[in-house]
Amino acid sequence: MPEMTNDKLRRVTATANRLRLVQIDFADENAEMRRKFLSEEIGRALSGIVPGQRRAFLEELMTRFPTWDPNVELMSPDEETAVLSPTDEQELQDPSFLVTRLTDLVPTLSQEDKQALIEGLREAGLAPEVGQDWPEEAAKALRSELQLSDKESIDTTRLLKLAVLITQFVRSLDQLAWETWRRMAPRSTIRRPSRLRGTMRGFVGGEAEVSHDQLSQDLDKLRRLLASLISAVGQAGRQITAGYLKRLSPSEIELLVKTETGGLWKSLIQKSPEAKCWEKYVELTGQVTEALIEKEIVEAIVNSAEQLMKRSAP
């Protein structure tokens, strides 16, 4: 039998690599189709080899190409027989090889196949049970809030990502809401309890002094502040508008003109009641400035928000 040259050995290696790619690309096909594609690849490889060297080529190829599938057969030089090479046997006993192969296949799997794979690994004890370490009460409360049925799974990775997003959202609201309140109501007795970031960190970190009740109370106070501010903003416009409409109404201006000190003396001056009222209107509107309106709006929001927060306090 002719000895394999380095060039022929490189050709064997290249053919084995191509066969591996064919095996991967057509993994979803049945055994007959995989065999057809593999045979075609082998036929192309043999076409470039002289007949006298084909036997040695095939024998060397069978030692290098693991089929990973006992249903796929390769042609033996003498007869058609099922082949499971030593390389197959060695790699199929190597956990790291199997993990690598599984990792390569995962992107090609459907969601149903992935779920079946996870269930199979879980049954074999290689994957943890979903939610097995979760307190039943907490899991039940979460499912209730998200309206998840008992049959729907909770993706722990996505749950942690959701927790990050919510934490960032709450932190930004906590900072903005209380800083805004401090500027609007510097003398108010309603004050920020503590920074939520520290409370949340202590709670998640398992600090004994940071209880669920404390975290709940701090979050509730932030919620009440936001709700009160939003409600107060909606009421402030109506209150300010009503106040100015009343102060600048014809009846109010006429009453002011009649009750002012010296009104009787002024009445001797030859001016009509309409002229006097117009002068008073001009005087009053001249006192209205942007700063005054802003001050009155802020005061209206603060007063309304304080009342709402005190009424909603536990």
Buried (B, 14 or more C-beta within 10 A) or exposed (E): EEEBEEEBEEBBBEBBEBBBEBBEEBEEEEEEEBBEBBBEBBEEBBEEBEEEBBBBBBBBBBBBBBBBBEEBBBBBEEEEEEBBBEBBEEBEEEEEBEEEBEEEEEEEBEEEEEEEBBEEEEEEEEEEEEBEEEEEEEBEEBBEEEEBEEEEEBEEEEEEEEEEEEBEEBBEBBBEBBEEBEEBBEEBEBEBBEBBEEBBEBBEEEEEEBEEEBBEBBBBBBBBBBBBBEBBBEBBEEBBEEEBEEBBEEEBBBEBBEEEEEEEEEEEEEEEEEEBBBEBBEEBEEEEEEEEEEEBBBBBBBBBBBEBBEEBEE
